[in-house]
Each structure stands twice: as C-alpha cells, then as structure tokens.
Amino acid sequence: MNKRDWLARYRNDTERTVRFSTVSDMELDPLYTAEDVRPDPDRIGVPGEFPYTRGVYPSMYRGRLWTMRQFAGFGTAEDTNERFRFLLAQGQTGLSTAFDMPTLMGYDADHPRARGEVGREGVAVSSLVDMRALFHGIRLDQVTTSMTVNCSASAVLAMYLAVAEEQGTPWTALGGTIQNDMLKEFIAQKEWICPPEPSLRIVVDMIEFCAREVPRWHAVSISGYHIREAGSTAVQELAFTLADGIAYVEAARQRGLAVDDFAPRLSFFFNLHNDFLEEVAKLRAARRLWASLMRERFGARDPRSLRLRTHAQTAGCSLTAQQPLNNVVRVAVQALAGVLGGVQSLHTNSLDETLALPSEGAAMVALRTQQILAEESGVTNTVDPLGGSWAIEALTDRIEREARAYIEHIDGLGGMVRAIELGYPQREIAEAAYVYQQQIDRGEKTVVGVNRYQVPEERPLELLRVPLEVEERQTERVRRVKRERDGARARAALARVRAAATSGENLMPPVVDAVKALCTVGEIADVYRDVFGVYRDPAWL
C-alpha cells in the first residue's frame, strides 16, 4: 500500500483535537515513507564524508564521546574556580565560563554602570589578576576552555593567553573556544560596544591572530543559541547562524586570508529545544548545508573546512519556574536530541536556571544526565542510529531547503551586515516569538505546569545566592590593581591599542601587551568606544 492509499484509509480514524506541528510550528504528516525522501543516497551519505549529514567523523562517539561542558561562573574568580574544580572532579571533560554583565559589556567592577550586576549572572573579570585566580591550579594545556563573551572577547582572550604564558604553556598547546560572535549580538543578545562594521573587523583580527598564533583555538563560535532563545524558529536559527558564518568567511577572505587557512577552526553553537525530531533534523541539515556552502561558494578544499563542528546547549527558554523538577526531563530529552544529532560538545542546563545561577547540586544532576546518556543509554554504540528514518530524512531535507531560502534572501539584501542594519532578522525573530507565545496563551501548545497540569502551591527550591559583599570585594580589587600597577606602562600600552585601532593593524598583539600591563577590560573597551563609536539599536532611537 502506498502513502496516498494509506492516508485515504487513515482519514476515517479519529485524531485528537490538537495541532500536530513542531515547536517551530512546522506541520507534520501522520506518516512518512520512502516517497517523502529524495532518492539520492549521496545526500545522506556515510559519517565522516561529504556532505557530513550523518556526522563529521567516521567513528563519532564510538571513537570519542562529546565534550561535557557545564556552564559555570558566579561571584568572584575564586568562587568560580571552586566550581570548576568541583565539576572536573565529577567527571566534566571541558570548562565553560560564564561572565557577569559588566564584563560582557566591557565595564570594570568599579564603573557606575556595573553597580548591582557584579558577579550576578557570571564571574566578574576585570583584569589579569582575576583571570589568574579563575584558573588557579588548573593546567590550561590539560583542559579545553569555552568562554562565553563577545564584545570584550579580545581582552578576555588576551588575559587567558597571558595566564597560559605564566604557567609555561605555549599558545600552540591551548585548545578551546571563545564565542566572539558579534553579528549574533546585533540580531538577538544585544551585548555590544561598537557598530557592526568595526565589530566585524575585531572578530576578523582574532580569527587571523589565532590562525597564526593559537592554531588549536576556535576564535569564533558562530552562535544560533541566542537567536533561538530570542524566539526564532529552528529554520531561522539555522539560516541566520549560517548567514553570520558566511559574513565572517567573506570578511576574512577580504582581509587576504585563504579559506582553508582559517575555516577549519570555525565552530558553531546551537540550541536544543523541546521538539526532539526537529532538533535532530536541524543539526543534520546544518552540517549538510554548511559543507555545501563552503565548497560551492568559497571553494574550500580541506575537508576540515567543510565540517560543521558544533557545541550545543539545552534550551534555557524552555525551562519553567513552575514545577522546576520537570526541567530535568526537558533537559534529558533535549540532550538526547543533541547526541543523536551528532554534536561535538554539550551543555545541559540545570533545573533551577530559570530562577538563579545553578546550585552545585543542580549542576551535578545536569552533568549526570550527560553521563547517563553516554554510559548507560546505548545510543553511542551506533553512529547516527536515526539515519535513514523516513521522518528524520524528510525533516532534514525540509529544514535545509527552507534555511537555504532564507540565506538566499539575505544575499539579496546585500549580506548579513546589511540585513542587520535593515532590521530583517530582528523582525523575523520577533514575529516568530509572538506567534509561539500566542499559541501557548491559547493553549494550542502545551507547557506542562504552566498552561496545563498546574498545581496550586509549590515548594520553593534552595537557590544559589551571590552575597552583596562580592561586589564590594571585586570593586576594591580592581581599584587596587589600578593604583598599584605601573601607570606609565599601562598608559603606553593603551596608546598602542588606540594606534592599532586607528591604523587597521591587528589589535590582538597590542591587546595582549595591554593586559600584561594590567590594563583592564573596561579600559580596553573604552578605547574601542572612543575610536569606533558606540552602537545604538535602531529600534530604540
């Protein structure tokens, strides 16, 4: 019996009165068959071979498990160093660093705009003194580190490199990632210093510098995560992320860099939402589409340039303050989608993250979720076990096709920087978020414990709380650094950063010298503000 005949018979059955669509509102058929999949086995292929639909490496998790990273950062550098050590002792295999809002926005702890935010949503890092404390007793050549920071990324990376030198670790031995995805900031997360063009220049400076000096380091993590957190659909997340990646590749090539000299160290970061099949298909489509774009558009020849390697994080926006223990189940489902989708690195959110920074106990449960998937579930025993599923392959084809259409539209607008200036991705995301919220409000989409299955009273969790005195201690520390350092050396170093910013010289060497002279994140960011100007969101002008 073919699908058409089956559907004719199926229509006589009674369906539940719900909307059968994905979280992104993609309508789903009741059944998928071979008729729904393109009859081209090369589009699916095998793991480790173009177009990488089934995974970027032949052996995938039979060869090496994904890196388990739990986001950690709160209070002072010493507080976070203690959490790092706890997670490593529990079997975490990579560090992931969250910074507080002042650091993310390029302000020191003693700045008036930092008041009330120091150490609150991540660790406070103002100077090299803080970075030394953050990684005290942790050999940087024995871990890989991810740092989630963007507009002040150049200063933070410079501090990390300086700490490595002090440990006697050559930069060539360092592995890790710094997010540094400024285009995503203008689209979704809204943490910036200067306008898009100079921001893009700084990102390319870091790509160029790391390709030459820190060859195992990923100088940018092209991030769809925050695009999805802002309310995009899965297709929009994929399309806008890859369009950002295209913009970075084009800018680096205009700098004179050969694509195969830097593309192997580009990395990606995707969101894992609740819709299991959609998320698996999205990751498979992402690999295939990126490989095709790099080969077709940029003429990449090195297989490493074609492989989309990605970190993923379970969806913070899916967590609920109501019945927070339910978040453990959500995270497990989302993490399984990431594993079956073939990620290289994974962060699982803690059950209490919608209420506060993760407590130690909640962070351990989140890490154990990954370890149970890796060691007990059996899903790592076969490479791409969902490959060939008619539903998965049909969804993969559809997501790839619709994402490519978005990318072609952005090309028609003049590229992603121009699209951002026009507000195009911002409007698309806002509309998708509005539609989804309406569906929840009308009860068309269920959020367990929120619009269905509520309970009248809930027992509050014990939350991690950052004491008020953390801000006082951190403020005094940065003031002491500024008082006691060699002032003339610091001023001269900042002058060299300013000269490089003005001349177009690569900023990273003078920024590294500046942090060694104990210049702070805020002082380096102030140079950028003075030279490049301060960006204002057109929506708020």
C-alpha positions in Angstrom: 0.0 0.0 0.0 1.4 3.4 -0.9 1.2 6.5 1.2 -1.8 8.0 -0.7 -3.9 4.9 -0.2 -2.9 4.7 3.5 -3.9 8.3 4.1 -7.3 7.7 2.5 -7.9 4.9 5.0 -6.3 6.9 7.9 -8.8 9.8 7.4 -11.5 7.5 8.7 -9.8 7.4 12.1 -10.4 10.0 14.7 -7.5 12.3 15.7 -7.0 14.1 18.9 -8.0 17.8 18.6 -4.5 19.2 18.8 -2.2 20.8 16.4 0.3 18.3 15.0 3.2 20.6 14.5 6.7 21.2 15.8 7.7 23.8 18.4 8.6 25.9 15.3 5.0 25.4 14.0 6.1 23.1 11.2 3.1 21.0 10.2 3.9 17.2 10.3 2.4 14.4 8.3 0.9 11.5 10.2 3.2 9.1 8.4 6.5 9.4 6.4 7.6 6.8 3.8 10.3 6.5 1.2 8.1 8.7 -1.0 8.9 11.7 1.2 12.7 11.3 0.8 14.8 12.4 -2.2 16.0 9.3 -3.9 19.7 10.4 -3.6 21.8 8.3 -1.2 24.7 10.8 -1.6 22.6 13.4 0.2 22.6 11.1 3.3 26.0 9.5 2.7 28.1 8.0 5.5 29.6 9.5 8.6 32.8 11.4 8.1 32.3 12.0 4.4 30.8 14.9 2.4 28.2 16.2 2.9 28.5 15.1 6.6 24.8 14.6 7.1 25.4 11.6 9.3 28.3 13.2 11.3 31.6 14.9 10.9 33.8 12.0 11.9 33.6 8.3 10.8 33.5 6.8 14.3 31.7 9.6 16.1 31.1 8.6 19.8 32.5 5.1 19.3 35.8 6.9 18.8 35.4 9.7 21.3 32.5 11.0 23.4 31.4 14.5 23.1 33.0 17.1 25.4 30.8 17.6 28.5 30.8 21.2 29.5 28.7 22.7 32.3 28.4 26.4 32.2 29.9 27.8 35.4 30.5 31.3 36.6 29.4 33.4 39.5 30.7 35.8 42.1 34.4 36.3 42.2 37.1 34.4 40.2 37.8 32.3 43.4 34.2 31.3 43.7 34.1 30.1 40.1 37.5 28.4 40.4 36.0 26.3 43.2 33.0 25.3 41.0 35.4 24.4 38.1 37.3 22.1 40.4 34.1 20.5 41.7 32.8 19.8 38.1 36.1 18.4 37.0 36.1 16.1 40.0 32.7 14.9 39.0 33.8 13.9 35.5 33.3 17.0 33.4 35.7 17.0 30.4 35.8 20.7 29.5 35.4 24.1 31.2 32.7 26.6 30.1 32.9 30.1 31.6 30.0 32.5 32.1 30.9 36.1 32.7 28.9 38.7 34.5 27.1 41.5 32.7 29.7 44.3 33.3 32.5 42.0 31.8 30.2 41.1 28.9 29.5 44.8 28.2 33.1 46.0 28.7 32.9 47.7 32.1 35.1 47.1 35.1 33.5 46.3 38.5 34.2 49.9 39.7 32.2 51.5 36.9 28.9 53.1 37.9 27.1 51.0 35.2 28.3 47.8 36.9 26.5 48.6 40.1 24.2 45.8 41.2 25.4 43.4 38.5 28.9 42.4 39.6 29.2 38.6 39.8 25.4 38.2 39.5 25.0 36.3 36.2 28.5 35.1 35.8 32.0 35.6 37.1 33.5 39.1 37.4 36.7 39.5 35.4 38.2 43.0 35.2 42.0 42.4 34.9 44.7 39.7 34.6 44.6 39.4 38.4 41.1 38.0 38.1 42.0 35.6 35.2 44.9 34.2 37.2 42.6 33.5 40.1 39.9 32.0 37.8 42.3 29.3 36.6 44.5 28.9 39.6 45.7 25.3 39.9 44.2 24.3 36.6 46.7 23.5 33.8 45.4 25.1 30.6 47.2 22.5 28.5 45.2 19.8 30.2 41.7 21.1 29.6 39.8 22.8 26.8 38.0 26.0 27.8 35.0 27.7 26.4 34.4 31.4 27.2 31.0 33.0 26.5 31.9 36.6 25.9 31.6 38.7 22.7 32.2 42.5 22.5 35.0 42.3 25.1 36.3 38.9 23.8 39.6 40.3 22.6 40.6 41.5 26.1 39.4 38.3 27.8 41.2 36.0 25.3 44.4 38.1 25.8 44.2 37.5 29.5 43.8 33.8 29.0 46.8 33.7 26.8 48.8 35.7 29.4 47.9 33.2 32.1 49.0 30.3 29.8 52.4 32.0 29.4 52.7 32.4 33.1 52.0 28.7 33.5 54.7 27.9 31.0 52.1 26.6 28.5 52.8 27.5 24.8 49.9 29.0 23.0 50.1 26.2 20.4 49.1 23.8 23.2 45.9 25.6 24.1 42.5 24.2 23.0 39.1 25.8 23.4 36.7 28.4 22.1 35.7 32.0 22.6 32.3 32.9 21.5 33.1 36.3 19.9 30.1 36.2 17.6 29.2 39.9 17.3 26.7 39.6 14.4 24.5 37.4 16.6 24.7 40.1 19.3 23.1 42.7 17.0 20.4 40.1 16.0 19.5 38.6 19.3 21.5 39.0 22.5 22.1 42.8 22.4 25.5 43.0 24.2 27.8 45.3 22.1 30.2 48.2 22.2 30.7 49.5 18.7 28.7 49.3 15.5 28.6 46.2 13.2 31.5 47.1 10.8 34.2 47.7 13.4 32.8 44.8 15.5 33.3 42.5 12.4 36.8 43.9 12.0 37.7 42.9 15.6 36.4 39.4 15.0 38.5 39.0 11.9 41.5 40.3 13.8 41.0 37.5 16.3 40.5 34.9 13.5 43.7 36.0 11.8 45.7 36.1 15.0 44.5 32.7 16.3 45.1 31.0 12.9 48.7 32.2 13.2 49.5 32.1 16.9 46.9 29.8 18.6 46.2 27.2 16.0 44.1 24.8 18.2 41.8 27.6 19.3 38.4 28.5 17.9 38.4 32.2 17.6 34.7 32.4 17.0 31.7 30.2 17.9 29.0 31.1 15.4 26.0 31.0 17.6 22.4 30.2 16.9 21.7 29.5 20.5 20.8 33.1 21.4 18.9 33.5 18.2 16.6 30.6 19.3 16.4 31.9 22.9 15.1 35.2 21.4 12.2 33.3 19.9 13.2 32.2 16.4 12.1 29.0 14.7 14.5 26.2 14.2 14.8 27.1 10.5 15.5 30.8 11.3 18.1 29.7 13.9 19.9 27.6 11.3 19.6 30.1 8.5 20.7 33.2 10.4 23.6 31.3 12.1 25.0 30.1 8.8 24.4 33.6 7.2 26.6 35.0 10.1 29.2 32.4 9.3 29.2 33.4 5.6 29.7 37.0 6.6 32.8 36.1 8.8 34.3 33.9 6.0 33.8 36.7 3.4 35.3 39.3 5.8 38.3 37.1 6.5 38.9 36.5 2.7 38.7 40.2 2.1 41.5 40.5 4.7 43.5 38.3 2.4 43.2 35.0 4.3 42.9 31.8 2.4 39.8 30.0 3.3 41.5 26.7 4.2 43.9 28.5 6.5 41.2 29.6 8.9 37.9 27.8 8.2 39.0 24.5 10.0 38.9 26.4 13.3 35.4 28.0 12.9 33.0 26.4 15.3 29.2 26.6 15.9 26.8 26.7 18.8 23.2 25.6 18.5 20.2 25.4 20.7 18.4 22.2 21.6 14.7 22.8 22.1 11.9 20.5 23.1 10.9 19.1 19.7 13.0 16.0 19.5 12.7 15.1 15.8 13.0 18.8 14.7 16.2 19.3 16.7 17.9 16.1 15.4 17.0 17.1 11.8 18.2 20.6 12.3 21.7 19.5 13.3 21.9 17.1 10.4 20.7 19.8 7.9 23.2 22.3 9.4 26.1 20.0 8.6 25.0 19.3 5.1 24.2 22.9 4.2 27.4 24.3 5.6 29.5 21.8 3.8 27.8 22.6 0.5 28.1 26.4 1.1 31.8 26.2 1.9 32.5 24.1 -1.2 30.2 25.9 -3.7 30.6 29.5 -2.5 34.1 29.6 -1.2 35.9 26.8 -3.0 37.1 25.2 0.3 39.1 22.0 -0.4 40.4 21.0 3.0 37.8 18.5 4.4 38.2 20.2 7.8 36.9 23.4 6.3 33.7 21.7 5.3 32.9 20.1 8.6 30.5 21.9 10.8 31.6 21.1 14.3 29.2 22.3 17.0 28.7 22.8 20.7 25.0 22.7 21.8 23.1 23.7 24.9 19.7 22.7 26.0 17.2 25.5 25.7 17.1 27.9 28.6 13.9 29.4 27.2 12.1 26.1 27.6 12.8 25.9 31.4 9.9 26.8 33.7 9.9 28.4 37.1 6.7 26.4 37.8 7.4 22.8 38.9 11.1 23.1 38.2 11.8 19.4 38.7 10.1 18.9 35.3 13.1 20.7 33.8 15.2 17.6 34.5 13.0 15.7 32.0 13.1 18.5 29.4 16.9 18.7 29.6 17.2 14.9 29.2 15.1 14.9 26.0 16.9 17.9 24.6 20.3 16.5 25.4 19.4 13.2 23.7 18.4 15.1 20.6 21.9 16.7 20.6 23.6 13.4 20.9 21.5 11.7 18.2 22.1 14.9 16.1 25.8 14.4 16.4 27.2 17.3 18.5 30.9 17.6 19.5 30.3 19.3 22.8 27.2 19.6 25.1 26.0 21.7 28.0 22.9 20.5 29.9 21.0 23.2 31.8 20.3 22.9 35.5 16.8 22.5 36.8 17.0 25.8 38.7 18.5 28.1 36.0 15.2 29.8 35.3 15.3 31.1 38.9 19.0 31.7 39.6 22.5 30.6 38.7 22.9 26.8 39.1 23.3 25.4 42.5 26.1 22.8 43.0 23.5 20.0 43.3 21.5 21.0 40.3 24.7 21.3 38.2 25.7 17.8 39.2 22.3 16.4 38.1 22.7 18.2 34.8 26.2 16.7 34.3 24.9 13.2 35.4 22.3 13.5 32.6 25.0 13.6 30.0 27.0 10.8 31.7 23.9 8.5 31.8 23.3 9.2 28.1 26.9 8.4 27.4 27.4 5.4 29.6 24.0 3.8 30.1 21.6 4.6 27.3 23.4 2.7 24.5 22.8 5.4 21.9 26.6 5.9 21.5 27.1 2.3 20.3 25.9 3.0 16.7 26.9 6.0 14.6 23.8 8.1 13.6 21.3 5.5 14.6 18.4 7.6 13.3 19.9 7.9 9.8 17.6 6.5 7.2 14.5 7.2 9.2 12.0 8.5 6.6 10.6 11.1 9.1 14.1 12.3 10.0 15.4 12.4 6.5 12.2 14.2 5.2 12.6 16.8 8.1 16.3 17.2 7.4 15.5 17.9 3.7 12.8 20.4 4.6 14.8 22.3 7.1 17.8 22.5 4.8 15.6 23.7 1.9 13.8 26.4 4.0 17.1 27.6 5.6 18.7 27.9 2.2 15.8 30.1 1.0 16.4 32.4 4.0 20.1 32.6 3.2 19.4 33.5 -0.5 17.0 36.3 0.7 19.7 37.7 2.9 22.2 37.5 0.0 19.7 39.6 -2.0 19.6 42.2 0.8 23.4 42.6 0.5 24.6 40.1 3.1 24.0 39.7 6.8 25.6 43.0 8.0 23.2 44.9 5.7 20.3 42.7 6.7 21.0 43.6 10.4 21.1 47.3 9.5 17.7 46.9 7.9 16.4 45.0 10.9 15.4 42.0 8.8 16.4 39.1 11.1 15.3 41.0 14.2 11.8 41.4 12.7 11.6 37.8 11.6 12.6 36.6 15.1 10.1 38.9 16.9 7.3 37.7 14.7 8.1 34.1 15.3 8.3 34.7 19.1 4.9 36.5 19.0 3.2 33.6 17.2 4.6 31.0 19.6 3.6 32.9 22.7 0.1 33.3 21.2 -0.1 29.6 20.7 0.8 29.0 24.3 -1.6 31.6 25.5 -4.4 30.0 23.5 -3.5 26.5 24.7 -2.5 25.3 21.3 0.9 24.4 22.6 1.2 22.8 26.0 3.8 23.8 28.5 3.4 21.3 31.4 2.9 23.0 34.7 2.3 26.4 33.1 -0.8 26.3 30.9 -1.8 22.7 31.8 -1.3 20.4 34.8 -0.7 23.3 37.2 -0.5 22.8 41.0 -1.8 25.4 43.4 1.2 25.6 45.6 4.8 24.7 45.0 7.7 24.2 47.5 10.5 26.7 46.7 13.9 25.4 45.8 17.1 26.3 47.7 18.8 28.7 45.2 22.4 29.9 44.8 22.6 33.5 46.0 25.5 35.8 45.4 26.2 37.9 48.5 26.2 41.6 48.2 29.8 41.9 49.6 31.0 40.2 46.4 30.6 43.5 44.5 32.4 45.4 47.3 35.4 43.0 47.2 35.6 43.0 43.4 35.3 46.7 43.2 38.2 47.2 45.7 40.3 44.6 43.9 40.1 46.4 40.5 40.8 49.8 42.2 43.8 48.3 43.9 45.1 46.9 40.6 44.8 50.4 39.0 46.6 52.0 42.0 49.5 49.6 42.3 50.3 48.8 38.7 53.0 50.6 36.7 50.8 53.5 35.5 53.2 54.7 32.8 53.4 51.2 31.3 49.6 50.8 31.3 49.1 54.2 29.6 51.7 53.4 26.9 50.1 50.0 26.3 46.6 51.6 25.9 48.1 54.1 23.5 49.4 51.2 21.3 45.9 49.7 21.3 44.5 53.0 20.2 47.0 53.3 17.5 46.2 49.8 16.2 42.5 50.5 16.3 43.0 53.7 14.2 45.5 52.3 11.7 43.9 48.9 11.0 46.7 46.9 12.4 45.7 43.6 14.0 44.5 44.5 17.5 45.4 41.3 19.3 49.2 41.8 19.8 48.8 45.2 21.5 45.8 44.0 23.5 47.9 41.1 24.8 50.6 43.5 25.8 48.0 45.8 27.4 46.5 43.1 29.7 50.1 42.1 30.7 50.5 45.7 31.8 47.3 45.2 33.9 45.1 47.3 31.7 41.5 46.3 32.4 38.6 45.1 30.3 36.9 48.4 30.8 39.9 50.5 29.7 40.4 48.5 26.5 36.7 48.7 25.8 36.9 52.5 26.3 39.5 52.7 23.6 37.1 50.9 21.3 34.3 53.2 22.3 36.4 56.3 21.6 37.8 55.1 18.2 34.9 53.2 16.8 31.9 54.8 18.5 29.1 53.3 20.5 26.3 51.4 18.7 22.7 52.2 19.4 19.9 49.8 18.4 17.9 51.5 15.7 14.7 50.2 17.3 15.4 52.4 20.3 16.5 55.6 18.6 
